[in-house]
Amino acid sequence: MGSSKTQNNKPSKLNQSDPAPEKRPFMRFYALAFEMVILNLALILGGYYLDNYLGSSPIAILIGTFLAMAGTIWLLLKFL
């Protein structure tokens, strides 16, 4: 009877691709949104707490806000 090999109709796990490749591009947007939220919260809240610590007028929170806006623009330009 020889050495006839039967083919297995099951797909190989090594040859399978990602089950949902259409979700991959959106992961970049999720990462960008997460970075922007963390950057803005850190700078604005940091300015708020620095103002409370120093007892100053809202100078630090304004600086934190403008730095957050500049950082957001930088992240968006870097993303493009």
C-alpha positions in Angstrom: 0.0 0.0 0.0 2.8 2.5 0.0 3.2 5.6 1.9 0.4 7.8 0.8 -0.1 10.9 2.8 -3.6 12.2 3.5 -4.2 15.9 3.5 -5.5 17.5 6.6 -8.3 20.0 5.8 -7.8 21.9 9.1 -6.0 25.2 8.7 -2.5 25.3 10.2 -2.1 27.6 13.2 1.2 28.8 11.8 -0.5 30.1 8.6 -3.4 31.8 10.2 -3.4 35.5 10.2 -4.8 37.8 12.8 -8.6 37.0 13.1 -9.5 40.7 12.8 -6.9 42.6 10.7 -9.4 45.4 10.2 -9.0 46.4 13.8 -5.3 47.0 13.6 -5.4 50.6 12.1 -7.7 51.7 14.9 -5.2 50.7 17.5 -3.0 53.6 16.4 -5.9 56.0 17.0 -6.6 54.5 20.4 -2.9 54.9 21.4 -2.9 58.5 20.1 -6.0 59.3 22.1 -4.6 57.8 25.2 -1.4 59.7 24.9 -3.2 63.0 24.4 -5.5 62.5 27.4 -2.6 61.6 29.7 -0.5 64.5 28.4 -3.2 67.0 28.9 -4.3 65.7 32.3 -0.7 65.6 33.6 0.2 69.1 32.5 -3.1 70.8 33.5 -3.4 69.0 36.8 0.3 69.6 37.5 -0.2 73.3 36.9 -3.2 73.3 39.2 -1.4 71.5 42.0 1.7 73.7 41.5 -0.5 76.8 41.9 -2.0 75.4 45.1 1.4 74.5 46.5 3.0 77.9 45.7 -0.1 79.9 46.5 0.2 81.8 43.3 -2.4 83.1 40.9 -3.3 80.8 38.1 0.0 81.2 36.3 1.1 77.6 36.5 -2.2 76.3 35.3 -2.1 78.6 32.3 1.4 77.5 31.5 0.3 73.9 31.9 -2.6 74.5 29.6 -0.5 76.1 26.9 2.1 73.4 27.1 -0.8 70.8 26.8 -2.0 72.5 23.7 1.5 72.6 22.2 2.0 69.0 23.2 -1.2 67.9 21.6 -0.3 69.7 18.3 3.1 68.0 18.4 1.6 64.6 18.9 -0.8 65.1 16.1 1.9 66.3 13.7 4.1 63.4 14.8 1.2 61.0 14.1 0.9 62.2 10.5 
